[in-house]
Amino acid sequence: MRISREWVLAPVAIAAAVVTMSAQAASGPVAAPSLYQVSSGMVPDSSSSSSPTNWRLTAGSTFNGVAGAFDGTALLLFTASGLSGTYACSGSLMAGGQYVLTAGHCTDGLLSMQVNFGYTNGVALETRNVVGVVQAPGWNGTLDTGADMALVKLDHAVTDLPTYKLSTTNDVGKQYIITGYGTSGVGSNTGSPNWNDGNYGHYAYNTIDTTSDQFEAAWDAYSGEGVYTAPTYGHTYVTDFDFFGGTSAQQNQYNTLQRIATATGGAWTSGTTLGASEGLIAGGDSGGGDFVWDGTQWVLTAVHSWGWQFCQGRFGSGTAGGGSTCDFKTGNSSSYGDLSGSTAIYDHVGWINSVISAPVPEPESYALMLAGLAAVGVAARRRRAAA
């Protein structure tokens, strides 16, 4: 099984009348699990509403006692060859403040990019322009090879906002916080995520269940769907969007990765312990960060890459898992039961550090770098699997 049109996460166009940012909202309004205690100001405001307004990533917010912990999460507004209009992705500020880490597919054919930090109610704490791009070794437009990553260079460094330590370990099984500026909604929506709360970023929680090479190999061997090819350049963490509320049968039905593990004998588990705190990335969150707590700080563990409505035609009538689909809403790429993948950081720490520690060019060099960036844009744009 290899990436196809079913992998649905991609940079998302900005609606003409709305600035587009915000991540898939968490599925309900309860406090985060004890591992990740948020300040009282960041606990969702209502016990009866799961609106994305309850999960806004506002500037200066405190998480685990760290004030402004995610003010280094960036909204990337860009134009690219082959795309009409302005698009949105997300990213994370690197040590030194000169680079932002994002997804490789957010930089293909790049013509221009504006980077906004701490974007809250339509206002950014800091804004920069991009003057250069370095894509990860191996990135060629194909998702799930472990190479969907890029660093964009800012016209001048950001010195007053948080930068992020990089995880050097395999973090499967750990709980994490999602940050981003994509579309927003809730897991039980009948419609797709949208821009209705687009003047804010959002956050949610989830657990890294497995890696794509594990679950794809197990599924392919079980189903005969394809011949599995191991990722070449790194690993992709995979998460599902577990159902909140309802009956035990419903919770089991939409626990997609556990159903796959049970059917195939896969060596992983997918718990549902996060309850209403759980969320999933959505369109526009590409390039945003997944962070784990190491006891003293938030550590960047992965970069958002793709989303997938895996269940279509795979867990339907007469198939493994009880003959019921595990996708709450077909056509909604971030409803209960859907999957997401994020490129793991630990495979790329050496490359990231080699780029961000390189000497910064003199100011007069930026004109030449901008000319080079424009040249990238007129080249033939790589085919996107996540159209």
MOBELVEN-V689582 format. One line per field, one symbol per residue. burial: + if it has 9 or more other C-alpha atoms within 8 Angstrom, else -. Layout:
burial=???
//
This chain:
burial=+-+--+++++++++---+++++++++++++++---++++--+++-----+++-++++++++++----++++++++++++++----+++++++++++++++++++++++++++++++++++---++-+++++++-++--+-+++++++++++++++-++---++++++----+--+++++++++++++++--++-+-+++++++++++++++++++++++++------+--+-++++++++++++-----++-++++++++++++-+--+--+-++++++++++++++++++++----+++++++++++++++--++--+-+-+++++++--++++++++++++++++++--+---+---------+--++-+++-+++--+---++-
//
